[in-house]
Amino acid sequence: AFNLGGHSNHSVFWKNLSPNGGGEPEGELAEAIKDAFGSFDGFKKQFTAVATGIQGSGWAVLAYDTIGQRLTT
């Protein structure tokens, strides 16, 4: 399961690359990040902490919790 998960995450990663990507999010996503983490920097700090604590490549995901109605890492 661990290796298959890594393959699946890599597939999503490569499909999401964009020549104009990067920078801070805008609009609804930016507001949701601010609500959940206090700021974009707060999000980056938590996201990095989660990713570096995981075995292997350190995959972490920003997801929307439909029950809690909030973003989570």
N, CA, C, O and CB atoms as a CASP TS submission, in Angstrom:
PFRMAT TS
TARGET T0000
AUTHOR 0000-0000-0000
METHOD Language model
MODEL 1
PARENT N/A
ATOM      1  N   ALA     1       0.822  -1.190   0.000  1.00  0.00           N
ATOM      2  CA  ALA     1       0.000   0.000   0.000  1.00  0.00           C
ATOM      3  C   ALA     1       0.870   1.259   0.000  1.00  0.00           C
ATOM      4  O   ALA     1       0.552   2.242  -0.669  1.00  0.00           O
ATOM      5  CB  ALA     1      -0.937  -0.005   1.206  1.00  0.00           C
ATOM      6  N   PHE     2       1.981   1.218   0.764  1.00  0.00           N
ATOM      7  CA  PHE     2       2.842   2.400   0.860  1.00  0.00           C
ATOM      8  C   PHE     2       3.403   2.781  -0.503  1.00  0.00           C
ATOM      9  O   PHE     2       3.352   3.948  -0.889  1.00  0.00           O
ATOM     10  CB  PHE     2       3.988   2.152   1.847  1.00  0.00           C
ATOM     11  N   ASN     3       3.944   1.796  -1.243  1.00  0.00           N
ATOM     12  CA  ASN     3       4.539   2.093  -2.549  1.00  0.00           C
ATOM     13  C   ASN     3       3.487   2.493  -3.576  1.00  0.00           C
ATOM     14  O   ASN     3       3.736   3.367  -4.407  1.00  0.00           O
ATOM     15  CB  ASN     3       5.319   0.890  -3.056  1.00  0.00           C
ATOM     16  N   LEU     4       2.327   1.871  -3.530  1.00  0.00           N
ATOM     17  CA  LEU     4       1.252   2.250  -4.452  1.00  0.00           C
ATOM     18  C   LEU     4       0.790   3.677  -4.165  1.00  0.00           C
ATOM     19  O   LEU     4       0.500   4.440  -5.086  1.00  0.00           O
ATOM     20  CB  LEU     4       0.061   1.266  -4.341  1.00  0.00           C
ATOM     21  N   GLY     5       0.725   4.031  -2.884  1.00  0.00           N
ATOM     22  CA  GLY     5       0.352   5.400  -2.523  1.00  0.00           C
ATOM     23  C   GLY     5       1.349   6.405  -3.078  1.00  0.00           C
ATOM     24  O   GLY     5       0.961   7.468  -3.562  1.00  0.00           O
ATOM     25  N   GLY     6       2.645   6.067  -3.008  1.00  0.00           N
ATOM     26  CA  GLY     6       3.680   6.947  -3.555  1.00  0.00           C
ATOM     27  C   GLY     6       3.531   7.121  -5.051  1.00  0.00           C
ATOM     28  O   GLY     6       3.690   8.222  -5.577  1.00  0.00           O
ATOM     29  N   HIS     7       3.222   6.021  -5.740  1.00  0.00           N
ATOM     30  CA  HIS     7       3.018   6.089  -7.193  1.00  0.00           C
ATOM     31  C   HIS     7       1.814   6.977  -7.514  1.00  0.00           C
ATOM     32  O   HIS     7       1.880   7.827  -8.402  1.00  0.00           O
ATOM     33  CB  HIS     7       2.814   4.665  -7.787  1.00  0.00           C
ATOM     34  N   SER     8       0.728   6.775  -6.791  1.00  0.00           N
ATOM     35  CA  SER     8      -0.481   7.577  -7.033  1.00  0.00           C
ATOM     36  C   SER     8      -0.219   9.059  -6.790  1.00  0.00           C
ATOM     37  O   SER     8      -0.654   9.906  -7.569  1.00  0.00           O
ATOM     38  CB  SER     8      -1.633   7.096  -6.136  1.00  0.00           C
ATOM     39  N   ASN     9       0.493   9.371  -5.707  1.00  0.00           N
ATOM     40  CA  ASN     9       0.796  10.773  -5.406  1.00  0.00           C
ATOM     41  C   ASN     9       1.708  11.389  -6.455  1.00  0.00           C
ATOM     42  O   ASN     9       1.528  12.552  -6.818  1.00  0.00           O
ATOM     43  CB  ASN     9       1.439  10.891  -4.033  1.00  0.00           C
ATOM     44  N   HIS    10       2.686  10.631  -6.951  1.00  0.00           N
ATOM     45  CA  HIS    10       3.555  11.143  -8.014  1.00  0.00           C
ATOM     46  C   HIS    10       2.743  11.426  -9.281  1.00  0.00           C
ATOM     47  O   HIS    10       2.969  12.434  -9.950  1.00  0.00           O
ATOM     48  CB  HIS    10       4.689  10.136  -8.318  1.00  0.00           C
ATOM     49  N   SER    11       1.806  10.545  -9.608  1.00  0.00           N
ATOM     50  CA  SER    11       0.978  10.745 -10.802  1.00  0.00           C
ATOM     51  C   SER    11       0.183  12.042 -10.701  1.00  0.00           C
ATOM     52  O   SER    11       0.106  12.801 -11.667  1.00  0.00           O
ATOM     53  CB  SER    11       0.024   9.557 -11.001  1.00  0.00           C
ATOM     54  N   VAL    12      -0.405  12.298  -9.542  1.00  0.00           N
ATOM     55  CA  VAL    12      -1.153  13.543  -9.332  1.00  0.00           C
ATOM     56  C   VAL    12      -0.206  14.741  -9.420  1.00  0.00           C
ATOM     57  O   VAL    12      -0.532  15.751 -10.043  1.00  0.00           O
ATOM     58  CB  VAL    12      -1.880  13.526  -7.956  1.00  0.00           C
ATOM     59  N   PHE    13       0.969  14.623  -8.792  1.00  0.00           N
ATOM     60  CA  PHE    13       1.955  15.706  -8.799  1.00  0.00           C
ATOM     61  C   PHE    13       2.310  16.116 -10.220  1.00  0.00           C
ATOM     62  O   PHE    13       2.263  17.302 -10.547  1.00  0.00           O
ATOM     63  CB  PHE    13       3.219  15.284  -8.046  1.00  0.00           C
ATOM     64  N   TRP    14       2.666  15.157 -11.074  1.00  0.00           N
ATOM     65  CA  TRP    14       3.095  15.483 -12.436  1.00  0.00           C
ATOM     66  C   TRP    14       1.966  16.109 -13.242  1.00  0.00           C
ATOM     67  O   TRP    14       2.219  16.982 -14.073  1.00  0.00           O
ATOM     68  CB  TRP    14       3.606  14.232 -13.145  1.00  0.00           C
ATOM     69  N   LYS    15       0.727  15.685 -13.017  1.00  0.00           N
ATOM     70  CA  LYS    15      -0.412  16.240 -13.753  1.00  0.00           C
ATOM     71  C   LYS    15      -0.756  17.663 -13.309  1.00  0.00           C
ATOM     72  O   LYS    15      -1.403  18.404 -14.049  1.00  0.00           O
ATOM     73  CB  LYS    15      -1.628  15.344 -13.579  1.00  0.00           C
ATOM     74  N   ASN    16      -0.329  18.044 -12.108  1.00  0.00           N
ATOM     75  CA  ASN    16      -0.669  19.362 -11.575  1.00  0.00           C
ATOM     76  C   ASN    16       0.382  20.428 -11.827  1.00  0.00           C
ATOM     77  O   ASN    16       0.173  21.586 -11.465  1.00  0.00           O
ATOM     78  CB  ASN    16      -0.905  19.257 -10.118  1.00  0.00           C
ATOM     79  N   LEU    17       1.494  20.078 -12.431  1.00  0.00           N
ATOM     80  CA  LEU    17       2.524  21.073 -12.723  1.00  0.00           C
ATOM     81  C   LEU    17       2.022  22.040 -13.789  1.00  0.00           C
ATOM     82  O   LEU    17       1.298  21.652 -14.705  1.00  0.00           O
ATOM     83  CB  LEU    17       3.833  20.391 -13.184  1.00  0.00           C
ATOM     84  N   SER    18       2.409  23.276 -13.658  1.00  0.00           N
ATOM     85  CA  SER    18       1.963  24.300 -14.592  1.00  0.00           C
ATOM     86  C   SER    18       3.109  25.259 -14.880  1.00  0.00           C
ATOM     87  O   SER    18       3.850  25.621 -13.966  1.00  0.00           O
ATOM     88  CB  SER    18       0.741  25.062 -14.034  1.00  0.00           C
ATOM     89  N   PRO    19       3.271  25.681 -16.138  1.00  0.00           N
ATOM     90  CA  PRO    19       4.349  26.625 -16.445  1.00  0.00           C
ATOM     91  C   PRO    19       4.155  27.974 -15.748  1.00  0.00           C
ATOM     92  O   PRO    19       5.120  28.709 -15.539  1.00  0.00           O
ATOM     93  CB  PRO    19       4.442  26.834 -17.949  1.00  0.00           C
ATOM     94  N   ASN    20       2.925  28.297 -15.395  1.00  0.00           N
ATOM     95  CA  ASN    20       2.649  29.572 -14.725  1.00  0.00           C
ATOM     96  C   ASN    20       2.297  29.377 -13.249  1.00  0.00           C
ATOM     97  O   ASN    20       1.734  30.272 -12.619  1.00  0.00           O
ATOM     98  CB  ASN    20       1.510  30.300 -15.436  1.00  0.00           C
ATOM     99  N   GLY    21       2.627  28.215 -12.705  1.00  0.00           N
ATOM    100  CA  GLY    21       2.292  27.913 -11.314  1.00  0.00           C
ATOM    101  C   GLY    21       3.191  28.641 -10.336  1.00  0.00           C
ATOM    102  O   GLY    21       4.140  29.324 -10.722  1.00  0.00           O
ATOM    103  N   GLY    22       2.875  28.480  -9.077  1.00  0.00           N
ATOM    104  CA  GLY    22       3.689  29.082  -8.027  1.00  0.00           C
ATOM    105  C   GLY    22       3.020  30.287  -7.417  1.00  0.00           C
ATOM    106  O   GLY    22       1.972  30.742  -7.876  1.00  0.00           O
ATOM    107  N   GLY    23       3.637  30.790  -6.385  1.00  0.00           N
ATOM    108  CA  GLY    23       3.075  31.945  -5.704  1.00  0.00           C
ATOM    109  C   GLY    23       1.999  31.550  -4.718  1.00  0.00           C
ATOM    110  O   GLY    23       1.699  30.370  -4.533  1.00  0.00           O
ATOM    111  N   GLU    24       1.432  32.547  -4.099  1.00  0.00           N
ATOM    112  CA  GLU    24       0.395  32.299  -3.103  1.00  0.00           C
ATOM    113  C   GLU    24      -0.962  32.142  -3.779  1.00  0.00           C
ATOM    114  O   GLU    24      -1.227  32.764  -4.808  1.00  0.00           O
ATOM    115  CB  GLU    24       0.351  33.439  -2.071  1.00  0.00           C
ATOM    116  N   PRO    25      -1.823  31.303  -3.191  1.00  0.00           N
ATOM    117  CA  PRO    25      -3.163  31.139  -3.757  1.00  0.00           C
ATOM    118  C   PRO    25      -3.977  32.419  -3.594  1.00  0.00           C
ATOM    119  O   PRO    25      -3.660  33.282  -2.775  1.00  0.00           O
ATOM    120  CB  PRO    25      -3.891  29.957  -3.088  1.00  0.00           C
ATOM    121  N   GLU    26      -5.024  32.517  -4.390  1.00  0.00           N
ATOM    122  CA  GLU    26      -5.908  33.682  -4.355  1.00  0.00           C
ATOM    123  C   GLU    26      -7.346  33.218  -4.196  1.00  0.00           C
ATOM    124  O   GLU    26      -7.637  32.026  -4.299  1.00  0.00           O
ATOM    125  CB  GLU    26      -5.751  34.541  -5.636  1.00  0.00           C
ATOM    126  N   GLY    27      -8.224  34.142  -3.950  1.00  0.00           N
ATOM    127  CA  GLY    27      -9.653  33.861  -3.926  1.00  0.00           C
ATOM    128  C   GLY    27     -10.088  32.967  -2.774  1.00  0.00           C
ATOM    129  O   GLY    27      -9.598  33.093  -1.651  1.00  0.00           O
ATOM    130  N   GLU    28     -11.022  32.057  -3.072  1.00  0.00           N
ATOM    131  CA  GLU    28     -11.610  31.196  -2.048  1.00  0.00           C
ATOM    132  C   GLU    28     -10.576  30.332  -1.341  1.00  0.00           C
ATOM    133  O   GLU    28     -10.645  30.146  -0.126  1.00  0.00           O
ATOM    134  CB  GLU    28     -12.665  30.314  -2.664  1.00  0.00           C
ATOM    135  N   LEU    29      -9.617  29.803  -2.097  1.00  0.00           N
ATOM    136  CA  LEU    29      -8.599  28.962  -1.476  1.00  0.00           C
ATOM    137  C   LEU    29      -7.762  29.770  -0.495  1.00  0.00           C
ATOM    138  O   LEU    29      -7.469  29.295   0.602  1.00  0.00           O
ATOM    139  CB  LEU    29      -7.699  28.327  -2.544  1.00  0.00           C
ATOM    140  N   ALA    30      -7.376  30.976  -0.871  1.00  0.00           N
ATOM    141  CA  ALA    30      -6.594  31.833   0.024  1.00  0.00           C
ATOM    142  C   ALA    30      -7.367  32.123   1.310  1.00  0.00           C
ATOM    143  O   ALA    30      -6.794  32.093   2.399  1.00  0.00           O
ATOM    144  CB  ALA    30      -6.223  33.154  -0.681  1.00  0.00           C
ATOM    145  N   GLU    31      -8.652  32.400   1.187  1.00  0.00           N
ATOM    146  CA  GLU    31      -9.480  32.674   2.369  1.00  0.00           C
ATOM    147  C   GLU    31      -9.615  31.437   3.250  1.00  0.00           C
ATOM    148  O   GLU    31      -9.551  31.537   4.475  1.00  0.00           O
ATOM    149  CB  GLU    31     -10.869  33.166   1.947  1.00  0.00           C
ATOM    150  N   ALA    32      -9.801  30.276   2.633  1.00  0.00           N
ATOM    151  CA  ALA    32      -9.928  29.035   3.402  1.00  0.00           C
ATOM    152  C   ALA    32      -8.627  28.711   4.137  1.00  0.00           C
ATOM    153  O   ALA    32      -8.659  28.244   5.275  1.00  0.00           O
ATOM    154  CB  ALA    32     -10.317  27.869   2.479  1.00  0.00           C
ATOM    155  N   ILE    33      -7.493  28.954   3.495  1.00  0.00           N
ATOM    156  CA  ILE    33      -6.192  28.733   4.140  1.00  0.00           C
ATOM    157  C   ILE    33      -6.028  29.688   5.316  1.00  0.00           C
ATOM    158  O   ILE    33      -5.568  29.285   6.384  1.00  0.00           O
ATOM    159  CB  ILE    33      -5.032  28.920   3.125  1.00  0.00           C
ATOM    160  N   LYS    34      -6.399  30.942   5.127  1.00  0.00           N
ATOM    161  CA  LYS    34      -6.301  31.930   6.214  1.00  0.00           C
ATOM    162  C   LYS    34      -7.192  31.530   7.389  1.00  0.00           C
ATOM    163  O   LYS    34      -6.786  31.641   8.546  1.00  0.00           O
ATOM    164  CB  LYS    34      -6.695  33.339   5.705  1.00  0.00           C
ATOM    165  N   ASP    35      -8.408  31.064   7.091  1.00  0.00           N
ATOM    166  CA  ASP    35      -9.331  30.641   8.151  1.00  0.00           C
ATOM    167  C   ASP    35      -8.797  29.432   8.915  1.00  0.00           C
ATOM    168  O   ASP    35      -8.919  29.362  10.138  1.00  0.00           O
ATOM    169  CB  ASP    35     -10.703  30.314   7.558  1.00  0.00           C
ATOM    170  N   ALA    36      -8.206  28.482   8.195  1.00  0.00           N
ATOM    171  CA  ALA    36      -7.765  27.232   8.816  1.00  0.00           C
ATOM    172  C   ALA    36      -6.413  27.335   9.511  1.00  0.00           C
ATOM    173  O   ALA    36      -6.188  26.686  10.533  1.00  0.00           O
ATOM    174  CB  ALA    36      -7.701  26.156   7.781  1.00  0.00           C
ATOM    175  N   PHE    37      -5.506  28.151   8.960  1.00  0.00           N
ATOM    176  CA  PHE    37      -4.124  28.160   9.448  1.00  0.00           C
ATOM    177  C   PHE    37      -3.645  29.532   9.921  1.00  0.00           C
ATOM    178  O   PHE    37      -2.509  29.666  10.374  1.00  0.00           O
ATOM    179  CB  PHE    37      -3.210  27.668   8.367  1.00  0.00           C
ATOM    180  N   GLY    38      -4.491  30.538   9.821  1.00  0.00           N
ATOM    181  CA  GLY    38      -4.119  31.877  10.263  1.00  0.00           C
ATOM    182  C   GLY    38      -3.487  32.730   9.187  1.00  0.00           C
ATOM    183  O   GLY    38      -3.701  33.941   9.145  1.00  0.00           O
ATOM    184  N   SER    39      -2.708  32.109   8.317  1.00  0.00           N
ATOM    185  CA  SER    39      -2.039  32.814   7.222  1.00  0.00           C
ATOM    186  C   SER    39      -1.446  31.778   6.276  1.00  0.00           C
ATOM    187  O   SER    39      -1.412  30.588   6.589  1.00  0.00           O
ATOM    188  CB  SER    39      -0.931  33.784   7.759  1.00  0.00           C
ATOM    189  N   PHE    40      -0.981  32.238   5.117  1.00  0.00           N
ATOM    190  CA  PHE    40      -0.327  31.324   4.187  1.00  0.00           C
ATOM    191  C   PHE    40       0.981  30.821   4.785  1.00  0.00           C
ATOM    192  O   PHE    40       1.336  29.657   4.604  1.00  0.00           O
ATOM    193  CB  PHE    40      -0.071  32.013   2.830  1.00  0.00           C
ATOM    194  N   ASP    41       1.703  31.689   5.499  1.00  0.00           N
ATOM    195  CA  ASP    41       2.935  31.254   6.164  1.00  0.00           C
ATOM    196  C   ASP    41       2.642  30.210   7.240  1.00  0.00           C
ATOM    197  O   ASP    41       3.405  29.258   7.401  1.00  0.00           O
ATOM    198  CB  ASP    41       3.662  32.457   6.785  1.00  0.00           C
ATOM    199  N   GLY    42       1.546  30.381   7.975  1.00  0.00           N
ATOM    200  CA  GLY    42       1.143  29.386   8.968  1.00  0.00           C
ATOM    201  C   GLY    42       0.845  28.049   8.326  1.00  0.00           C
ATOM    202  O   GLY    42       1.209  26.999   8.855  1.00  0.00           O
ATOM    203  N   PHE    43       0.172  28.091   7.169  1.00  0.00           N
ATOM    204  CA  PHE    43      -0.096  26.866   6.418  1.00  0.00           C
ATOM    205  C   PHE    43       1.205  26.199   5.994  1.00  0.00           C
ATOM    206  O   PHE    43       1.372  24.993   6.179  1.00  0.00           O
ATOM    207  CB  PHE    43      -0.962  27.166   5.188  1.00  0.00           C
ATOM    208  N   LYS    44       2.132  26.977   5.424  1.00  0.00           N
ATOM    209  CA  LYS    44       3.400  26.401   4.955  1.00  0.00           C
ATOM    210  C   LYS    44       4.170  25.754   6.101  1.00  0.00           C
ATOM    211  O   LYS    44       4.771  24.693   5.929  1.00  0.00           O
ATOM    212  CB  LYS    44       4.265  27.481   4.288  1.00  0.00           C
ATOM    213  N   LYS    45       4.154  26.387   7.261  1.00  0.00           N
ATOM    214  CA  LYS    45       4.865  25.847   8.423  1.00  0.00           C
ATOM    215  C   LYS    45       4.270  24.503   8.839  1.00  0.00           C
ATOM    216  O   LYS    45       5.006  23.541   9.061  1.00  0.00           O
ATOM    217  CB  LYS    45       4.811  26.841   9.601  1.00  0.00           C
ATOM    218  N   GLN    46       2.945  24.432   8.945  1.00  0.00           N
ATOM    219  CA  GLN    46       2.301  23.180   9.345  1.00  0.00           C
ATOM    220  C   GLN    46       2.469  22.115   8.269  1.00  0.00           C
ATOM    221  O   GLN    46       2.753  20.958   8.581  1.00  0.00           O
ATOM    222  CB  GLN    46       0.811  23.409   9.633  1.00  0.00           C
ATOM    223  N   PHE    47       2.298  22.489   7.020  1.00  0.00           N
ATOM    224  CA  PHE    47       2.401  21.542   5.914  1.00  0.00           C
ATOM    225  C   PHE    47       3.805  20.945   5.851  1.00  0.00           C
ATOM    226  O   PHE    47       3.963  19.741   5.651  1.00  0.00           O
ATOM    227  CB  PHE    47       2.051  22.228   4.581  1.00  0.00           C
ATOM    228  N   THR    48       4.822  21.788   6.021  1.00  0.00           N
ATOM    229  CA  THR    48       6.208  21.317   6.013  1.00  0.00           C
ATOM    230  C   THR    48       6.464  20.371   7.177  1.00  0.00           C
ATOM    231  O   THR    48       7.132  19.351   7.007  1.00  0.00           O
ATOM    232  CB  THR    48       7.180  22.502   6.072  1.00  0.00           C
ATOM    233  N   ALA    49       5.945  20.692   8.353  1.00  0.00           N
ATOM    234  CA  ALA    49       6.120  19.824   9.520  1.00  0.00           C
ATOM    235  C   ALA    49       5.482  18.459   9.294  1.00  0.00           C
ATOM    236  O   ALA    49       6.058  17.434   9.658  1.00  0.00           O
ATOM    237  CB  ALA    49       5.521  20.480  10.769  1.00  0.00           C
ATOM    238  N   VAL    50       4.297  18.444   8.693  1.00  0.00           N
ATOM    239  CA  VAL    50       3.619  17.179   8.404  1.00  0.00           C
ATOM    240  C   VAL    50       4.416  16.379   7.375  1.00  0.00           C
ATOM    241  O   VAL    50       4.637  15.182   7.556  1.00  0.00           O
ATOM    242  CB  VAL    50       2.178  17.434   7.893  1.00  0.00           C
ATOM    243  N   ALA    51       4.844  17.028   6.307  1.00  0.00           N
ATOM    244  CA  ALA    51       5.552  16.338   5.220  1.00  0.00           C
ATOM    245  C   ALA    51       6.883  15.760   5.677  1.00  0.00           C
ATOM    246  O   ALA    51       7.240  14.652   5.276  1.00  0.00           O
ATOM    247  CB  ALA    51       5.785  17.290   4.058  1.00  0.00           C
ATOM    248  N   THR    52       7.616  16.476   6.497  1.00  0.00           N
ATOM    249  CA  THR    52       8.934  15.990   6.911  1.00  0.00           C
ATOM    250  C   THR    52       8.840  14.894   7.964  1.00  0.00           C
ATOM    251  O   THR    52       9.841  14.247   8.270  1.00  0.00           O
ATOM    252  CB  THR    52       9.768  17.138   7.445  1.00  0.00           C
ATOM    253  N   GLY    53       7.666  14.679   8.518  1.00  0.00           N
ATOM    254  CA  GLY    53       7.481  13.618   9.500  1.00  0.00           C
ATOM    255  C   GLY    53       6.990  12.314   8.916  1.00  0.00           C
ATOM    256  O   GLY    53       6.679  11.383   9.659  1.00  0.00           O
ATOM    257  N   ILE    54       6.913  12.226   7.591  1.00  0.00           N
ATOM    258  CA  ILE    54       6.382  11.037   6.925  1.00  0.00           C
ATOM    259  C   ILE    54       7.518  10.247   6.293  1.00  0.00           C
ATOM    260  O   ILE    54       8.457  10.819   5.738  1.00  0.00           O
ATOM    261  CB  ILE    54       5.336  11.426   5.858  1.00  0.00           C
ATOM    262  N   GLN    55       7.421   8.924   6.384  1.00  0.00           N
ATOM    263  CA  GLN    55       8.404   8.025   5.786  1.00  0.00           C
ATOM    264  C   GLN    55       8.477   8.231   4.270  1.00  0.00           C
ATOM    265  O   GLN    55       7.478   8.568   3.634  1.00  0.00           O
ATOM    266  CB  GLN    55       8.058   6.559   6.109  1.00  0.00           C
ATOM    267  N   GLY    56       9.649   8.029   3.710  1.00  0.00           N
ATOM    268  CA  GLY    56       9.816   8.062   2.256  1.00  0.00           C
ATOM    269  C   GLY    56       9.910   9.471   1.718  1.00  0.00           C
ATOM    270  O   GLY    56      10.652  10.302   2.243  1.00  0.00           O
ATOM    271  N   SER    57       9.154   9.735   0.668  1.00  0.00           N
ATOM    272  CA  SER    57       9.231  11.016  -0.030  1.00  0.00           C
ATOM    273  C   SER    57       8.639  12.172   0.768  1.00  0.00           C
ATOM    274  O   SER    57       8.849  13.332   0.414  1.00  0.00           O
ATOM    275  CB  SER    57       8.528  10.914  -1.351  1.00  0.00           C
ATOM    276  N   GLY    58       7.917  11.882   1.820  1.00  0.00           N
ATOM    277  CA  GLY    58       7.332  12.939   2.637  1.00  0.00           C
ATOM    278  C   GLY    58       6.094  13.560   2.028  1.00  0.00           C
ATOM    279  O   GLY    58       5.908  14.775   2.099  1.00  0.00           O
ATOM    280  N   TRP    59       5.241  12.740   1.428  1.00  0.00           N
ATOM    281  CA  TRP    59       4.023  13.265   0.829  1.00  0.00           C
ATOM    282  C   TRP    59       3.091  13.797   1.898  1.00  0.00           C
ATOM    283  O   TRP    59       2.847  13.135   2.906  1.00  0.00           O
ATOM    284  CB  TRP    59       3.322  12.191   0.003  1.00  0.00           C
ATOM    285  N   ALA    60       2.587  14.962   1.681  1.00  0.00           N
ATOM    286  CA  ALA    60       1.546  15.543   2.526  1.00  0.00           C
ATOM    287  C   ALA    60       0.489  16.115   1.584  1.00  0.00           C
ATOM    288  O   ALA    60       0.782  16.474   0.444  1.00  0.00           O
ATOM    289  CB  ALA    60       2.127  16.656   3.505  1.00  0.00           C
ATOM    290  N   VAL    61      -0.725  16.192   2.074  1.00  0.00           N
ATOM    291  CA  VAL    61      -1.832  16.634   1.230  1.00  0.00           C
ATOM    292  C   VAL    61      -2.640  17.699   1.962  1.00  0.00           C
ATOM    293  O   VAL    61      -2.928  17.566   3.151  1.00  0.00           O
ATOM    294  CB  VAL    61      -2.738  15.439   0.834  1.00  0.00           C
ATOM    295  N   LEU    62      -2.996  18.740   1.252  1.00  0.00           N
ATOM    296  CA  LEU    62      -3.966  19.704   1.753  1.00  0.00           C
ATOM    297  C   LEU    62      -5.321  19.198   1.285  1.00  0.00           C
ATOM    298  O   LEU    62      -5.560  19.066   0.085  1.00  0.00           O
ATOM    299  CB  LEU    62      -3.669  21.187   1.244  1.00  0.00           C
ATOM    300  N   ALA    63      -6.209  18.914   2.235  1.00  0.00           N
ATOM    301  CA  ALA    63      -7.503  18.327   1.895  1.00  0.00           C
ATOM    302  C   ALA    63      -8.624  19.117   2.558  1.00  0.00           C
ATOM    303  O   ALA    63      -8.402  19.883   3.495  1.00  0.00           O
ATOM    304  CB  ALA    63      -7.562  16.844   2.324  1.00  0.00           C
ATOM    305  N   TYR    64      -9.826  18.911   2.049  1.00  0.00           N
ATOM    306  CA  TYR    64     -11.004  19.533   2.644  1.00  0.00           C
ATOM    307  C   TYR    64     -11.780  18.471   3.400  1.00  0.00           C
ATOM    308  O   TYR    64     -12.197  17.467   2.822  1.00  0.00           O
ATOM    309  CB  TYR    64     -11.896  20.211   1.562  1.00  0.00           C
ATOM    310  N   ASP    65     -11.973  18.692   4.686  1.00  0.00           N
ATOM    311  CA  ASP    65     -12.734  17.792   5.548  1.00  0.00           C
ATOM    312  C   ASP    65     -14.210  18.165   5.417  1.00  0.00           C
ATOM    313  O   ASP    65     -14.639  19.203   5.921  1.00  0.00           O
ATOM    314  CB  ASP    65     -12.250  17.879   7.047  1.00  0.00           C
ATOM    315  N   THR    66     -14.983  17.318   4.743  1.00  0.00           N
ATOM    316  CA  THR    66     -16.392  17.642   4.499  1.00  0.00           C
ATOM    317  C   THR    66     -17.234  17.578   5.767  1.00  0.00           C
ATOM    318  O   THR    66     -18.265  18.244   5.860  1.00  0.00           O
ATOM    319  CB  THR    66     -16.967  16.700   3.463  1.00  0.00           C
ATOM    320  N   ILE    67     -16.806  16.784   6.741  1.00  0.00           N
ATOM    321  CA  ILE    67     -17.557  16.708   7.994  1.00  0.00           C
ATOM    322  C   ILE    67     -17.258  17.938   8.857  1.00  0.00           C
ATOM    323  O   ILE    67     -18.174  18.577   9.373  1.00  0.00           O
ATOM    324  CB  ILE    67     -17.209  15.404   8.766  1.00  0.00           C
ATOM    325  N   GLY    68     -15.979  18.261   9.007  1.00  0.00           N
ATOM    326  CA  GLY    68     -15.587  19.422   9.799  1.00  0.00           C
ATOM    327  C   GLY    68     -15.712  20.737   9.052  1.00  0.00           C
ATOM    328  O   GLY    68     -15.597  21.810   9.644  1.00  0.00           O
ATOM    329  N   GLN    69     -15.951  20.650   7.731  1.00  0.00           N
ATOM    330  CA  GLN    69     -16.111  21.838   6.887  1.00  0.00           C
ATOM    331  C   GLN    69     -14.899  22.761   6.965  1.00  0.00           C
ATOM    332  O   GLN    69     -15.033  23.972   7.138  1.00  0.00           O
ATOM    333  CB  GLN    69     -17.364  22.603   7.291  1.00  0.00           C
ATOM    334  N   ARG    70     -13.679  22.150   6.829  1.00  0.00           N
ATOM    335  CA  ARG    70     -12.457  22.955   6.911  1.00  0.00           C
ATOM    336  C   ARG    70     -11.324  22.277   6.163  1.00  0.00           C
ATOM    337  O   ARG    70     -11.393  21.089   5.850  1.00  0.00           O
ATOM    338  CB  ARG    70     -12.056  23.192   8.377  1.00  0.00           C
ATOM    339  N   LEU    71     -10.283  23.044   5.881  1.00  0.00           N
ATOM    340  CA  LEU    71      -9.072  22.492   5.290  1.00  0.00           C
ATOM    341  C   LEU    71      -8.248  21.819   6.376  1.00  0.00           C
ATOM    342  O   LEU    71      -8.286  22.220   7.539  1.00  0.00           O
ATOM    343  CB  LEU    71      -8.248  23.593   4.577  1.00  0.00           C
ATOM    344  N   THR    72      -7.503  20.792   5.982  1.00  0.00           N
ATOM    345  CA  THR    72      -6.640  20.078   6.910  1.00  0.00           C
ATOM    346  C   THR    72      -5.438  19.519   6.161  1.00  0.00           C
ATOM    347  O   THR    72      -5.493  19.311   4.949  1.00  0.00           O
ATOM    348  CB  THR    72      -7.414  18.949   7.625  1.00  0.00           C
ATOM    349  N   THR    73      -4.350  19.276   6.893  1.00  0.00           N
ATOM    350  CA  THR    73      -3.174  18.646   6.288  1.00  0.00           C
ATOM    351  C   THR    73      -3.068  17.233   6.788  1.00  0.00           C
ATOM    352  O   THR    73      -2.147  16.511   6.407  1.00  0.00           O
ATOM    353  CB  THR    73      -1.882  19.433   6.604  1.00  0.00           C
TER
END
